Amino acid sequence: MIETVNTPTILNREFSREVAKMLLDIDAVLLRPNDPFTWSSGWNSPIYCDNRLTLRYPEIRKRIAREFIQIIEDHLETPDVITGTATAGIPHAAWVAGSMDLPMAYVRAKAKAYGLGNQIEGGVDKGQSTIVIEDLISTGGSAISVIEALRFIRANVKAVLAIFSYGFDKANERFTKYDIPVYTLTDYVTLIDVALEEKKIQERDLDLLNRWRANPEKWPN
């Protein structure tokens, strides 16, 4: 039996292109095919995404929150709690929770070494349902660590919502293992298409970008 890999789902293709253009317009996504960035993981990359820049633009962040809420209302059951990933997912989770009049929590990368030693702040109780809000999915590691922390206290994680996903196989396989649906507002394929249309990149850059996307851990070697 062949296992079906859980790939992130985009539900609103029109908005996917809109949000990709917004991210490019505010330089939340930068493309440098010939002058690559180095990620914190050590990977070399021709693309860098910093969705924290959306915090500077009220209309953009409102539209992101509205789309997250639409996904929850149309495709998921309203959870008991909205949970953000630390740190970039926290503000988006707060806006969603505030608009839906729901409690909010966030999960630290690791438990505090002082005070009460909390890892989950704000609070999710055993048996409560929650939806995780993430700003960016690359390898999936940060979202998975949040899921593990929530499952440890026996919370019921219903889904992960993210602004952007690279769609790496490594992340998809992780989410498949945990049997968690993932919904993203836009993704790498959409972004590259919009960037080409907006002349942020050239046709000649596509081969290099495709080679990176196929093997990001070892690119450019």
Sequence and secondary structure as in RCSB ss.txt:
>XXXX:A:sequence
MIETVNTPTILNREFSREVAKMLLDIDAVLLRPNDPFTWSSGWNSPIYCDNRLTLRYPEIRKRIAREFIQIIEDH
LETPDVITGTATAGIPHAAWVAGSMDLPMAYVRAKAKAYGLGNQIEGGVDKGQSTIVIEDLISTGGSAISVIEAL
RFIRANVKAVLAIFSYGFDKANERFTKYDIPVYTLTDYVTLIDVALEEKKIQERDLDLLNRWRANPEKWPN
>XXXX:A:secstr
        B S HHHHHHHHHHHHHTTSEEE TTS EE TTS EESEEE GGGGGG HHHHHHHHHHHHHHHHHH
S   SEEEEETTTTHHHHHHHHHHHT  EEEE SS  SSTT  SEES   TT EEEEEEEEESSSHHHHHHHHHH
HHTT EEEEEEEEEE   HHHHHHHHHHT  EEEEEEHHHHHHHHHHTTSS GGGHHHHHHHHH TTTTT 
